[in-house]
Amino acid sequence: MYPSLSIAYLSSIAKQEGFETKIISPNIIKNFSEEKFNEILNKEKPKYCAFTLFTTQVFNAYRLIKSSKRNGCITLVGGPHVSSLGGEKVKLECPEIDYLFEKESEETFRKFLKGKIKNKIIKMEGFIEDINQIPLPDRSAYLDHNWVFDSEHLKKPIHILISSRGCPYDCNFCYKDTFGRKYRRRTVNNVLEECKDVIKQGGKEFYFIDDLFAFDKKWIQEFCKKKIELKLNLPFKCLGRADLLDEEMIITMKNAGCHTIAIGVESGNQNIVDWIGKRMKLIDIKKVCKLLHKHKINIESYFIIGHRIDTEKTINETIEFAREINTDFPRFFIFSPYPGSKVWNELPENKKEKYWLNGIESDLRASNPISICEIEPKRLVELWHYAHDRVYSNPAYLKNVFREFFNRPFDRMWGYKLKAWLGYGVLRLHRRRFK
């Protein structure tokens, strides 16, 4: 959906070391296929072909890796799937891979290009302490810039940025192998330089994908102040924790162009939230949702059903809590235990299925999930559908549409909300898609 940051960072490093680079983003190239990929390889004739592996896309990535190997390329891979599962196991899944990079790979990739590393599996020891030293991602190397945009944006194209790495929290469904638990933040000036580069590349909106963008109040205040002073008037959206947002921070971000904040709710049952290790109270989520509505910042909220200790009762509590807080863009996912997470590590070996090798739906296996709780997979799908029916048909949700229309009639947001209400609440298109 967005320009890949990880590959773009490595492209900058490769150029600094004297290499020429091109970046392929399959989602945005018209009529992309394996045949199209082979045409590009035949035309460009690269020596190396590098891939970022995400568990949700690894099936397709392996197909392209095999194609690049058949075309005589040296294949390099990194990314969350490699870091969490381990290079040895990924190599077994796809023997056509030549070199595997675990954890943050900017420093080890540079050493590899300099010829200082000969190992096939290259592991980063620790993490990069000063992430300001990493060059800005190379957004100019893409073969196509016709991005498929996110569903909630004010202007297009929208570019993703990350101002920090690491998360000190310990949710049991999340893996920490890529960026670790130590929170490391770029300086305000360093991030603003990237904002300028985004504008130079034609970007019209920013999306900060840090797990904890709204984390340090002092940093947020400085960033927003300088963003306004420099007249970087592009709107932005970001992720944040509900218990870290206060009214002053919300007002500051609003004034600097923030239109949407995404928060992880996960469950409407406090016992399950505690079991997850979220270290958050549902009452804090209610409070921040009221504040965000008050100051007209949209809320994207994430809910997971099928936690290991979930029951039908607790899932229904989650659905009713979602109706109560009435966020603008509620998202429901069926739990998938990802390699490297606490939940995954605690599963018996016979439960650690390699479900990703069969391909995973973009909404995390809503059509064909596995289940690690007492509820059968088929019933989880039924509850997933019911969650959409119940939340989007809520009369209060329609109020969100009208409120947005009367507040900002010329913005795109009210149209997205109307589409969600009609699609999920009235026509129930999700049931047709995953029948």
N, C-alpha and C positions, 0 to 999 in steps of 0.2 A: 504493500500500500504506500510505502514511503521509500525514499532513497536509503539504501542500507548504510548505516554508520560504520559498522565493523569493517566491511570491505573498503569503504572510502578512506578510513584511517590508514589502512595498510597500503592503499594506492598512493597516498601522500608520502609514506615512508619509502615505498619503492621508487618513486620519482626522485626523492632526495638522494637515493643510492644509484641514480643513473639509469633506471629502467623506464621503459614506456609502458603505459597501462591503459586498458579499456575495461569498463565495468558493464556487465550484463545484468539487468534486472528483469527476469522472465515475465513478471506480472504486467509489465508496462509495454513490452514489445508486441506489436500487432501480430496476431496469428502465431504466437510463439509455440514451438513444438521441438521435439528432439531433432527433427530434420532441419528446422531453422537454426538450431544451435550448431549443428554440424556445418551448415553453410557459413556461419560466422567464424567458426574455427578454421575452416578452409581458407577464408578470406584473410583473417588476421594472422594465422599461423603463429600462435603464441608458444613460447617455450614452457611457461608455467600456466596452470589453470587452478585458481584458488576458490574455495567454497567456504561459506559460513554455514554450519549445520545447526538447525533448530530441530528439535525432536518432532514438532508438528509437520515439518516439511522434509524430513530426512529421506522418505521414500522417493520423492521426486529428485532430490539432490543426488542420490546414489545412481539413478538412471543417467543423469548428466555427467557424473564423474566417470562412469563406465564409457560414455561416448567420448569424453575428452581423452581418456586413456587410449581408446582405439585410434584417436587422431594423433597420437604420439606425444601428448602433453605430459609433463611432470605434474602430478596432482597434489595439491596442498589443501588441508582442511583444518578448521578450527571452529570455535563457537561453543554454545552451551551444551550441545549434545556430546561433544568430545570431552569437554571439561567435566561433565557430570557422570558420564558413563565410563570414561577412561579411554585413552588412545588404543590400548590393546584390544578391548572389546569392539570398538568401532572398526578397527582394522579387520576383525573377523567378520563383521557385518558386510564390509565392502573391501575386499582384498585389493581392489584397483587403486586404493589410496597409497600414495608414496610417502608423504610426510604429514604428521599430525601434530597440531599445536594445542596444548592444554592451557587453560586459564587465560589471562590477559596476554596477548601475543605480540604487541607492538615492539617490545624490546627484543624478544627472541626472534621475531621475523626479521628485524634489521640485522641481527647477528647471522642469521641464516643466509641472507642475501650477500653479506660480506664474506661468506664462506667459513665462518668461525664455528659453525655447528654442523655436524655430520650425522647426528642421530636421526632415526626415522620417526621416533616419538619424542617431541620436544616439549619439555615441561618447564613452565615458569616457576621459579622458586620464590614464594611470597607473592607480593603484588607491587605494582608501580606506586611508589610513595607520592611523587609529585606529578600528578596527571596534567599539570599545565605544560609540561615539557613535551607532551604528545602533540605532533603537528595537527592542525585543523583538518577535518576530513575533506577529501578531494571530491567535491560535488561536480567537477567539470568533466570527469572521465566517463560518465555514463553514455552509452550508445544511444539512449533514448531518454528524454526528459518528460514524457507524457504520463505523469504519475496518476495512478488510480487513487483518488483522494478518500480520506476518512469521511465518515458519514456526518460528523458534526464539525463543520468549519465555517468560518465567515467568508474567507477569501481563499482562492487557490492560485498557484500550487502551495501546499503546506509541506514544510520540511521538519523532520525530527532533529532534536538536539539533546545532548545529555550533559548536564552541568556537574554531575557528581557520580561517584562510583562507590559501591558498597552499601550495606544496610545492616545496622546493629540489631535489628529486630530478628525474630527467630520463628516465623510462621512455619508450621510443619509441612505445608504443601510446596514450599519454595526451596529452590536449591541455591546455594551460595558459592558454588565452585568457580564461577566465572569472575566475579568481582569481590567476593569475600564479605566479611562482616564489618570491617573497618570503614567508616565513612570518610571519603576523601572528596573534597570539593575544589573545583576550579575557581580561580579568582573571578570577580565580577568583570574586570576588564578583558580577561581571556574569553569569557563567554560572549561578551558584547562584540568582540572581534569576529566571532563565528556568526553572530546575528548579522553583522554587516556583510559577511561573505554570502550568507543565504540570500540577502537582498540583491547582491551583485549577480547571483545565479538565477534571479527571477522569482525567488520565493515571495509569497504574499502573507504567510502566516507561520508562526512557530508552534511546535508541539514538543514540550520538554518531557521526555519519557523517563526521567529519573524516578526510581521508586520513592524517593524522598526529596522532591524539588522544594516543596514548602516545608522546610525543616528548620533552618536557621533564620530566625526573624530578622536579625541584623543584616545578614546577607541579602535577604529578600528586599528589605528596605533600600539598601544601597543599589541593588540591581534595578529595581523599579525606578528609583530616582534618576539614575544615569541613563536608563533606557528612554525616559521622557526628555531629559536634557539633550540627548543626542538626536532627538526626533526620530527614533526608530519606532515609528508609530504602528507597526504591524501588530495585529491581535495575536494572542497566544492562548494555548490550553496547557494543562499540566496535570501531574498526579500529586496527591498529597494524603497525609494521614489526618483523619477527622479530629483526633485529639491534639494535634499540633497547630491547628488553625484557630486563630482568634479573630475578633471583629476588626481590630486594627490591621492585621495582616491581610485580611480579606479586602478591606477598603483600599489598602495600598496596591494590591495586585489588580483590583478592578480598575483603578485609575491609570494603571500602566498598560491596560489592554487585555487583561485576562478575562475570557468569556466562559470558560468551562474548567472545572476541576474534577478529576476522577478520583474516587475513593473506594477502597476495598472494604466492603461490609462483611462478606463471606457467609454469615449466618445470622438469623434472627433469634437464635437461642444463645443466651449468655454462656451457658455451660460449654457449648461447642466452641464459641469464640475463645473462651479460656483454654480449652483443650488444644485448639489450633496454635496457641502461643501468641495470639494477636496483641495481647497486652492493651486491650481497649475495652471500653464499656459502651454498650448500646445506647445509653443515655447521652454519651458524648456525640455519637453519630446523629441522634435526633437534634441535639442543640446546634451542631454545625450545619445541618441541612436547613434549619430554620434561618440561620444567619445568611447562608448562601442565597436562599430564596429572597430574603429581605433585600439583599444588595444586588439581586438580579444577575447572579453568576450561575450558570447551568451546572448541574450535577450529573456526572456519569457514575453509576454505582455498579459494583461487581458482586455477584452472589454465586456461591457454589453449593450444589446439592449432591449428596452422595459421599459426604465425609465418612470416615470409617465408623464413627459412632452415630451417624445420622439414622433417624427412624422416620416413618411417615409423619409422625407428630411433629418432630423438630423441623422437617422440611416445610410442613404447612405453616409453622411459626415463622420461618424465613420468608415465605411468600406473603404472609399477612404483614410482616414488618416492612417488606418492600412496598406494599400498598400504603402503609401508614406514613412512611417518610416521603413517598411520592416524588422520587427523583425524576429528572428530565429524561435520562437515558439509562434505565435499569438493564443490566446484562446478566443473564443466567447461564451458568456452565455446569456440566456434569463432571464430577471429580475425575481427574486422571492422575495417577501416581507417577510423577516424573522422576527419572533417575537423579540421584543426588539429594532428593528431599528426605526429610525425616520419615515421612510416611512410607516412602519407597524402601528406605533402609530397614524399616521395621517389618516389612512384609515377609512372609515365608518365601523361600526360593521358588516354590511352585506357583506362587502368585505373581512373580515378577515377569509378566508376559511382555514379549517384544511386540506390543500392539502397533508400534509406530512403523514396523516394516510392511504392514498392509495398507498404509496410508491413513491419515487422520483427518476427519472433517475439520473445516476451518473454525467451527464453534466448539471444538474439543469433543468430538465424538458424540454429539447429540443424537445422531442417527443409529449408532452402533457402539454403545459404550461398554466398558467393562464395569464391574461393581466390586468395591472392596468393603461394602457395608452389608447389612442384612437384607437389603432390598434388591430384588432381581433387576438386571439391566433393562428389561422391557418395561418394568414399572417405573424405573428412573426416567426413561424417555417420556412416559405418560405424565409424570410429575413435572418434567421440564416444559412440556406443552401447556400443562395446567398453569404453571407459573406465568407464562406469557399471557394466557387467556385472562387470568385473574388480575394481573397488574395493569396491563394495557387497556382493559375494558373498564377500569376504575373511572367513574365519572370525574374524580379529582384530577386524573391525568389529563383529561380534556381541558381542564382549567389551565394547565401548563401551556397548552397550545394557545389559548386565547390571551393569557397573560403575556406570552412572548410576542404575539401579533400586535397587541396594543402598545407594548413597550418599544418594540423595534420592528415595525411593519416592513422595513426594507431589507432586513437581514434574512439570511437563509434559515436560521434556527427554527422558526415557527413552522416552516415547511417540513423540516426533518421530523419534528414532533407530530405534526399532522399525519405524515406518512406512517410513522410508527403506530399511532393510534388506529389508523385505518387498516394498516397491514396486519398488525398483531391482535389488536383488540376487536376489530369489526370483521374483517375478512379472514383472519386467522391463517395467514399464508404460511406460517411456520409449520402448520399441520400438513399442508399440501407438500411442502418441500421435503419433509422428513416422514412421509406417510409410511 
